[in-house]
Amino acid sequence: MDMQGYDREAAVSFMLPKLNKAEFKPIASQAEALLTQAIDADFAYMAHAGILTPDGLMGNAWYDDDDAFEFILDHMAKARRTREQDMDALAAFVDQYMELQEQFLTESGLLSWE
């Protein structure tokens, strides 16, 4: 389930050219697929943590960056069956993804700091 008003294609198009692929070079060729998987994991975290309601609206919980990072990294590592030697690269990717996702949500008007 996605956040209401969230456009996955626009998000990927926004983030893909902004990624510093040198930071996750061993898996950089998979950048677009990584973004799709990160978005899936991020929304799974938001639903699990009560940040999003079943209708895709904002719930009563707060987004915890550290918890989200660990959840997304773990979710992606398991789904991708990431090799131990690629974990640092995946962590570097997730770190960038989270920053870019926040930028995208803010610029799209889906996230405000009020």
Protein Blocks (a to p, Z undefined) as FASTA:
>chain_A
ZZehiafklmmmmmmmmpcfklmmmlmmmmmmmmmmmmmmmmmmmmmnomacfkopacfb
dcdfklmmmmmmmmmmmmnopafklmmmmmmmmmmmmmmmmmmmmmnopaccZZ
